[in-house]
Amino acid sequence: MNICLLIKDFAMGKKFLPDGRPTKSGGEIHGENHALQLIKLGNRVTIMAKKRFFFTKARENLNGIDLIRLHPPFRWLEIFLRLLTTHRNIDAFYIIGTPKFAVWAIIFANIFNKPVTLALTGKAEIFSANKNWRNKILAKCTNYVATTKEIRDGFIKSGGISPEKISILPHGIDTDKYPKSDEKRRKNLKIAHKIEPNRKILLFCARIVIDKGIDTLQDVWKILHKKFPDSLLFVVGGGLNELLDDLRRLSAELDDSIKVIGEVDAPQKFYQMADVYIFPSRHEGLPTSLLEAMSSGLPAVTSDIGGCEDVIFNDVNGYRVYSEDAAAFAEKISILFENDEQRLLFGENAADLIRKTCDFSIVIPKLAEIIASR
């Protein structure tokens, strides 16, 4: 199958913004992962995205992906011309998010009777079919993929999409890259990092922005540090420089108990070393970092929002609490810090769930089937 994947941005060429935030979005990461995994299944994949900068190439091959960057202001025309000439052998279309230029691919697919699948990974992307002409076209796809139940409901209520056209499918991860840790591995890593092996570590690994609940995280740690003065908080991820500085200042006030790591390419050792994962985000689809943490055998205390509700089950593999309730977060984390047996059981349950539902070996064949179906 020859698949055309459309996404707003891809491989823009800049890793960080001036304020410190990474430029690579979750959608772009999912797009790259899905393209590479679909290629592994024997498909050909072309990605079409915006050309934002003069220095980025209009067309290049990235790890087997045929990447096309569409030129403004006539992206719609370029799509049609390419689909009629250089890319006339496209069999199916797969759209991630709602880039404006993607509606022209939907129009093309409808004219030439080719299947087109629209996938949404965040609640903010849910569209109202009656709002404008573009949204009406977005409502004319063959298939729809929702990464969470919340997005599925949004497709139905706002988009007017028939439920039988919608599949709930997580974006997936490669669980082999995030193997399940155990107490021996955890303690050895702590010793290697000159940390006393019985000290508890709380981990946050995501973008450092307010929407991820960094202010709540700080309030939670103030409570936990009083109760567990020997414990540590590891903060892993790039983000706003001012928020990273706030965390460093708070650490100085709290006995240097916060380790601000910053952006890393391979967070696996932090998942393997930590005891509990915290995710106090205010808005979320299905957070990749949460799936990675769970795959690594970490119990999680998360906000009661979005895709967290699809994978975290209270008293089974973690806890969900109100996103801005620092006291509730601290209470649930305290339970896991104090009860090793429960913490380890929750971690086992978390790892098993992700391997059964979110591994690429399960997700990608289902996705390929959806993309091909008419």
Buried (B, 14 or more C-beta within 10 A) or exposed (E): BBBBBBBBBBBBEEEBEEEBBBBBBBBBEBBBBBBBBBBEEEBBBBBBBBBBEEEBEEEEEBEEBBBBBBEEEEBBEBBBEBBEEEBEEBBBBBBBBBBEBBBBBBBBBBEEEBBBBBBBBBBEBBBBBEEEEBBBBBBBBBBBBBBBEBBBBBBBEBBBBEEEBBBBBBBBBBBEEBBBBBBEBBBBBBEEBEBEEEBBBBBBBBBBBEEBBBBBBBBBBBBBBEEBEEBBBBBBBBBBBEBBEBBBEBBEEBEEBBBBBEBEEEBBBBBBBBBBBBBBBBBBBBBBBBBBBBBBBBBBBBBBBBBBBBBBBEEEBBBBBBBBBBEBBBBBBBBBBEEEEEBBBBBBBBBBBBBEBBBBEBBBEBBBEBBBEE
